Amino acid sequence: MLVRGFPAQAFDTNCYVVAPGQGEQCVVVDPGIGVEQQLDDLLREHRLQPVAVLLTHGHVDHTFSVTPVCGARGIPAWIHPADRDQLEDPVKYLSAGSSALFGGRLAWTPPSDVRLLDPAEPLELAGMRISVDLAPGHTPGSVVFRLPGDAEDSEAGAPYLLSGDVLFQGSVGRCDLPGGSWEAMQHSLASVILPMADETVVLPGHGPSTTIGRERLSNPYLQDLAPVPPSRGM
């Protein structure tokens, strides 16, 4: 498996590309602001052909380039139903400060082919099986994507977690934006994140990678939580 990521031009949002290997089909995760040229360069370097865009949630810093990336290749965008409306009017879900960056408005066209994630049904894309867990709190439809542990640059074949804005190195996603809920976030951390294996490599929506074990020991937002049985289809 080939996993590569790079930050967008704004908000340091990480965009990821995941493929079974070089010269294969791939998926693009969270194409944020100004990623198109760097994404094209990465795809060309590794001879990859995207078949879908996966969105961890609907905030515009993660979705800004979804329409041109999908439209240029005739591929669908996948998002959880609870965040589907954010692809229609993303600005209303921003903070006042972030909204001001766009002058309170944004020239926006949603992707023409939007498909809805079902946590009960793993995705079979680009020759990969990608598990989906609903993890609300940052947004109602925040999800994390799990990948098997055979990536070429993982630690001893450890599995990967694309955590979006649920879990960061040393922190978690903010819950004060429209649709956010600290109570829901705590439940997501306890039922989705903490039950995962310590060796799981976390690829967050912002900032550097980490592991579940490292965050379990050092992340202050996890210290007072105890794992609860996961509810994959919640």
MARRO-497147 format. One record per atom (N, C-alpha, C): x, y, z; residue in three letters. Coordinates in steps of 0.1 Angstrom, whole numbers, plus 2048, in hexadecimal, padded with zeros to 3 digits. Layout:
# MARRO-497147
XYZALA/...
# end
This chain:
# MARRO-497147
8087F4800MET/800800800MET/80980C800MET/8048167F9LEU/80B8237F8LEU/80382E7FELEU/808835808VAL/80184080FVAL/80A84C80FVAL/805857809ARG/80C864808ARG/80386F80CARG/809879813GLY/801885817GLY/809892815GLY/80289D815PHE/8088AA814PHE/7FE8B4819PHE/8038C081EPRO/7F98CA823PRO/7F48D3818PRO/7E88D781AALA/7E28E1810ALA/7E88EF812ALA/7E48F880AGLN/7EA90580AGLN/7E490E816GLN/7D990A81CALA/7D3911827ALA/7CF908831ALA/7CF90C83EPHE/7CB904849PHE/7D38F884CPHE/7DE8F6845ASP/7E78EA846ASP/7DE8DD846ASP/7D48DD83ETHR/7CC8D183DTHR/7D38C6835THR/7D48BA83AASN/7DB8AF834ASN/7D28A9829ASN/7D88A881DCYS/7D28A0812CYS/7DA893811CYS/7D3888810TYR/7DA87B80FTYR/7D6874802TYR/7DF86B7FDVAL/7DC8637F2VAL/7E08547F6VAL/7D784B7F4VAL/7D983D7F8VAL/7D78347EDVAL/7E082B7EBALA/7DF8217DFALA/7E58147E3ALA/7E28097DCPRO/7E87FC7DFPRO/7F77FD7DCPRO/7FC8067D3GLY/80A8077D0GLY/80B8107C4GLY/8188127C0GLN/81A81B7B4GLN/8148157A8GLN/80F81F79FGLY/80981A793GLY/7FC815794GLY/7F581779FGLU/7E88117A2GLU/7DD81C7A3GLU/7D18177A4GLN/7C68207A8GLN/7C88257B6GLN/7C18307BACYS/7C38367C7CYS/7B783E7CBCYS/7B68417D8VAL/7AC84A7DDVAL/7B38577E2VAL/7AC8627E1VAL/7B186F7E7VAL/7A88727F3VAL/7AF8767FEVAL/7A887980AVAL/7AA88880EVAL/79F88F80FASP/79E89D814ASP/7A78A780BASP/7A38A97FFPRO/7AA8B37F6PRO/7A68C17FAPRO/7AF8C8802GLY/7AC8D5807GLY/7AF8E07FDGLY/7B38EC803ILE/7B58F87FBILE/7C28F87F4ILE/7C18F97E6GLY/7CD8FB7DEGLY/7D68EE7DDGLY/7CF8E27DDVAL/7D78D67DCVAL/7D98D17CEVAL/7D28D67C5GLU/7D18D07B7GLU/7DE8CD7B1GLU/7E78D77B0GLN/7F48D57AAGLN/7FD8CB7B1GLN/7FD8CC7BEGLN/8058C27C5GLN/8008B47C4GLN/7F28B37C4LEU/7EC8A67C3LEU/7EF8A07B5LEU/7EE8A97ABASP/7F18A479DASP/80089F79CASP/8098A67A3ASP/8178A37A3ASP/8198957AAASP/8138937B5LEU/8148877BDLEU/80E87B7B5LEU/80387D7AELEU/7FD8727A7LEU/80586F79BLEU/80B879794ARG/814876789ARG/82186F78EARG/826873799GLU/83386D79EGLU/83185E7A0GLU/82585B7A6HIS/82384C7AAHIS/81A8457A0HIS/81784C795ARG/80F84678AARG/80284078FARG/7FA849796LEU/7EE84579DLEU/7E284A796LEU/7D7843797GLN/7CA846790GLN/7BF84779BGLN/7BB85379FPRO/7B08547A9PRO/7A384E7A4PRO/79C8477ADVAL/78F8427AAVAL/7848487B4VAL/7888507BEALA/77F8567C7ALA/7868607D0ALA/77E8697D5VAL/7828727E0VAL/77B86E7ECVAL/78286D7F7LEU/77C86A804LEU/77D87680DLEU/77287A814LEU/77288681CLEU/76F88182BLEU/778885834THR/777882842THR/76B88A848THR/768895843HIS/75D89E847HIS/75B8A983DHIS/7518B1840GLY/74D8BB836GLY/7538C9837GLY/75C8CC840HIS/7628D9841HIS/76A8DD835HIS/7688E9830VAL/76E8ED824VAL/77D8ED823VAL/7848ED82EASP/7928EC82DASP/7978DE829ASP/78D8D482AHIS/7908C6826HIS/7898C3818HIS/7808CC814THR/7788C9808THR/77A8D37FDTHR/7828DD7FFPHE/7828E87F6PHE/7858E47E7PHE/78E8DB7E5SER/7918D67D7SER/78A8CA7D3SER/7808C67DAVAL/7798B97D6VAL/7738B97C9VAL/76D8C57C5THR/7668C57B8THR/76F8C57ACTHR/77A8CD7ACPRO/7838CC7A1PRO/78B8BF7A0PRO/78E8B97ACVAL/7958AC7ACVAL/78C8A17A7VAL/7808A17ABCYS/7768977A6CYS/77389A797CYS/7708A6794GLY/76B8AA787GLY/7758A777CGLY/7828A977FALA/78D8A7775ALA/78E899771ALA/78A89077AARG/78C882778ARG/77F879777ARG/774880779GLY/767879779GLY/76586F783GLY/769872790ILE/76986979BILE/75F86E7A6ILE/75A8667AFPRO/75186A7B9PRO/75886F7C5PRO/7508777CDALA/75587B7DBALA/74C8737E5ALA/75286E7EFTRP/74B8677FATRP/74B86F807TRP/74087080DILE/73E87881AILE/733871822ILE/73487382FHIS/72986E837HIS/71C876835HIS/71186F836PRO/704877834PRO/70288383DPRO/707882849ALA/70588D853ALA/70D89984FALA/717898846ASP/71E8A4842ASP/71B8A7833ASP/7128A082DARG/70F8A281FARG/70C8B081BARG/7048B7824ASP/6FF8C5821ASP/70B8CF821ASP/7168CB827GLN/7218D4828GLN/7288D681AGLN/7258CC811LEU/72A8CE803LEU/7218D77FBLEU/7168DB800GLU/70D8E57FAGLU/7108F37FEGLU/7138F580BASP/715903810ASP/71F90281BASP/72C901817PRO/7368FE821PRO/73990A82APRO/737916826VAL/73B92282EVAL/73392383BVAL/72691E83BLYS/71E920847LYS/723917852LYS/72C90E850TYR/73290585ATYR/73F90A85FTYR/74491585ALEU/75191B85ELEU/74F92386ALEU/75B926871SER/75B93087CSER/75A93D875SER/75794887DALA/756955878ALA/76395A871ALA/76E956878GLY/77B95A873GLY/77E954865GLY/77C947865SER/77E93F858SER/77594484DSER/768947850SER/75F94B847SER/763959841SER/76A961849ALA/76E96E845ALA/77996D83AALA/78196283ALEU/78B960830LEU/78595F822LEU/77995B822PHE/772959815PHE/769965812PHE/76A96F81AGLY/76197B819GLY/75297781DGLY/75196D825GLY/743968829GLY/73C96181EGLY/74395F812ARG/73C958807ARG/747950800ARG/7439467F8LEU/74D93E7F1LEU/7479397E4LEU/74E93C7D9ALA/7499367CCALA/74B9277CDALA/7409207CCTRP/7409127D0TRP/73790A7C7TRP/73B8FF7C2THR/7338F57BBTHR/7368E87C1THR/72C8E17C6PRO/72F8D47CCPRO/7328CA7C1PRO/7398BF7C4PRO/73C8B47BBPRO/72F8AE7B5PRO/7308AA7A8SER/7248A57A2SER/7208977A6SER/72A88F7ABASP/7278817AFASP/72B8807BEASP/7218817C7VAL/72487F7D5VAL/71E8727DAVAL/72686A7E1ARG/72185E7E6ARG/72285E7F5ARG/7198567FCLEU/71885780ALEU/71F84B811LEU/72784E81ALEU/72E844822LEU/72583D82CLEU/72683082DASP/71F828836ASP/72982083FASP/72A82484CPRO/73481D854PRO/73280E855PRO/726809852ALA/7247FB853ALA/7297F4846ALA/72D7FC83CGLU/7327F6830GLU/7407FB82CGLU/74A7F382EPRO/7587F882APRO/7587FB81BPRO/761804818LEU/76280880ALEU/76C7FE803LEU/7687FA7F7GLU/7717F27EEGLU/7757FB7E3GLU/7818027E4LEU/78580B7D9LEU/7948097D6LEU/79780A7CAALA/7A580A7C5ALA/7AC7FD7CAALA/7A47F27CBGLY/7AA7E67CFGLY/7AD7E57DEGLY/7A77EE7E6MET/7A97EF7F4MET/79C7EE7FCMET/79C7E9808ARG/7917E9811ARG/7937F381BARG/78B7FD81CILE/78C809825ILE/78080982EILE/78380783BSER/778807845SER/775816849SER/76981884CVAL/76482684FVAL/75D82585DVAL/76182E866ASP/75B830873ASP/75683E875ASP/74983F878LEU/74384C87BLEU/748850889LEU/74D85D889ALA/754862896ALA/750871897ALA/74387389APRO/73E88189BPRO/7448898A7PRO/7438968A6GLY/74889E8B1GLY/74D8AB8ABGLY/7578AA8A2HIS/75C8B589AHIS/7518BA890HIS/74B8B0889THR/73F8B3882THR/7368A7884THR/7298A8880PRO/72089C882PRO/72489087APRO/72A89386EGLY/72D888865GLY/73C885864GLY/74488986ESER/75288586ESER/75487686ESER/75D872865VAL/761864865VAL/770862865VAL/774856869VAL/782852867VAL/78384685EVAL/78D845857PHE/78F83A84DPHE/79B831852PHE/799824853ARG/7A381B857ARG/7A881284BARG/7B581184BLEU/7BB809840LEU/7C47FE846LEU/7C57F383FPRO/7CC7E7845PRO/7DB7EB846PRO/7E27E384EGLY/7F07E5851GLY/7FA7E0848GLY/7F97E383BASP/8037DE832ASP/8097EA82AASP/8087F682FALA/80E801828ALA/81D801828ALA/82480481DGLU/83280281CGLU/83A80B825GLU/83581682AASP/83C81E834ASP/83681E841ASP/82D815845SER/828814852SER/83280D85BSER/83080E868GLU/839808872GLU/8367FA874GLU/83E7F186EALA/83C7E2870ALA/82F7DE86BALA/82A7E4861GLY/81D7E085BGLY/8117E4863GLY/8127EF86BALA/8077F4873ALA/7FC7F986BALA/7F07F886FPRO/7E47FE868PRO/7E580D868PRO/7DD81385FTYR/7DC82185ETYR/7CE826862TYR/7CE832868LEU/7C183986BLEU/7C2847865LEU/7B984A85BLEU/7B7857856LEU/7AD85E85FLEU/7B2866869SER/7A986B873SER/7A2878871SER/7A487E866GLY/79E88B863GLY/7A089586FGLY/79689C873ASP/7978A587FASP/79189F88CASP/79289288DVAL/78E88B899VAL/79A88B8A3VAL/7A588689ELEU/7B18858A6LEU/7BD88B8A0LEU/7C58938A7PHE/7D28988A3PHE/7DD8948ACPHE/7E98978A9GLN/7F48958B2GLN/7F289F8BEGLN/7EF89A8C9GLY/7EE8A28D5GLY/7E18A98D7GLY/7D78A78CESER/7CB8AF8CFSER/7C08A78C8SER/7B48AE8C7VAL/7A98A98C0VAL/7A28B48B9VAL/7988B18B0GLY/7928BB8A9GLY/7898C48B1GLY/7888D18ADARG/77F8DB8B5ARG/7718D78B3ARG/7698DB8BDCYS/75B8D78BDCYS/7528E38BECYS/7578EF8BCASP/74F8FB8BEASP/7499018B1ASP/74B8FA8A6LEU/7458FE899LEU/7378F9898LEU/72F8FE88FPRO/7228F988DPRO/7228EA88BPRO/71A8E3892GLY/7198D4891GLY/7228CD89AGLY/72B8D48A1GLY/7358CE8AAGLY/72F8CA8B7GLY/7358C08BESER/7308BC8CBSER/73B8B68D3SER/73F8BC8DETRP/7498B68E7TRP/7458A88ECTRP/7398A78F0GLU/73489A8F5GLU/73588F8EAGLU/7318928DEALA/7328898D3ALA/7418868D0ALA/74A8908D1MET/75888D8CFMET/75E8848DAMET/75A8868E6GLN/75F87D8F1GLN/75B86F8EEGLN/74E86D8EAHIS/74A85F8E7HIS/7518598DBHIS/7548618D1SER/75B85C8C6SER/7698588C9SER/7708608D2LEU/77D85D8D6LEU/77D8508DELEU/77384E8E7ALA/7738438EFALA/76F8368E8ALA/7668378DESER/76082B8D7SER/7678288CASER/76D8328C4VAL/7738308B6VAL/7828308B7VAL/78883A8BEILE/79683C8BEILE/79D8338C8ILE/7998338D5LEU/7A182C8DFLEU/7A181D8DDLEU/7978178D8PRO/7988088D6PRO/7A28048CBPRO/7A780D8C3MET/7B18098B9MET/7BE8058BFMET/7C57FD8B7ALA/7D27F88BBALA/7DC8038BDALA/7E58028C7ASP/7EF80C8C9ASP/7F880F8BDASP/7FB8058B5GLU/8048068AAGLU/7FE80D89EGLU/7F181089ETHR/7EA816893THR/7F0824890THR/7F4826884VAL/7F9833880VAL/7EE83D87CVAL/7EE848883VAL/7E4852881VAL/7E885D877VAL/7E085E86DLEU/7E3869863LEU/7D8873864LEU/7DB87E86BPRO/7D088886FPRO/7CD892864PRO/7C2899866GLY/7BE8A385CGLY/7C78AF85DGLY/7CE8B1868HIS/7D88BD869HIS/7E48B8871HIS/7EF8BC86EGLY/7FB8B9876GLY/8028AC873GLY/80C8A887BPRO/81489C878PRO/80D88F87CPRO/812884877SER/80C87787ASER/810873888SER/80986A88ETHR/80B86589BTHR/80785689CTHR/8068518A8THR/8008438A9THR/7F58448B4THR/7ED83A8B4ILE/7E38398BFILE/7E98378CCILE/7F482F8CDGLY/7FB82D8DAGLY/8018398DFGLY/8078418D6ARG/80D84E8DBARG/8028578E0ARG/7F78588D9GLU/7EC8618DDGLU/7E585C8EAGLU/7E484F8EBARG/7DE8498F7ARG/7E684E904ARG/7F384F902LEU/7FC85290ELEU/7FD861910LEU/7FC869905SER/800877907SER/7F6881903SER/7EB87D8FCASN/7E18878F7ASN/7D888B903ASN/7D8897907PRO/7D089B913PRO/7C1899912PRO/7BC898906TYR/7AE896903TYR/7AA888904TYR/7B487F905LEU/7B1871907LEU/7B386C915LEU/7B987491DGLN/7BE86F92AGLN/7B386A934GLN/7A7871933ASP/79D86D93DASP/792864937ASP/79585F92ALEU/78B857924LEU/78F848925LEU/785840926ALA/787832925ALA/78082C919ALA/787822912PRO/78181D906PRO/773817909PRO/76A818900VAL/75D812900VAL/75B8098F4VAL/7537FF8F4PRO/7517F78E9PRO/74D7FF8DCPRO/7557FD8D1PRO/7528058C5PRO/7448028BFPRO/73E80C8B9SER/73180A8B2SER/73380E8A4SER/73880589CARG/73D80988EARG/73280F886ARG/72580C888GLY/71B811880GLY/71381C886GLY/718823890MET/71082D897MET/70E83988EMET/
# end
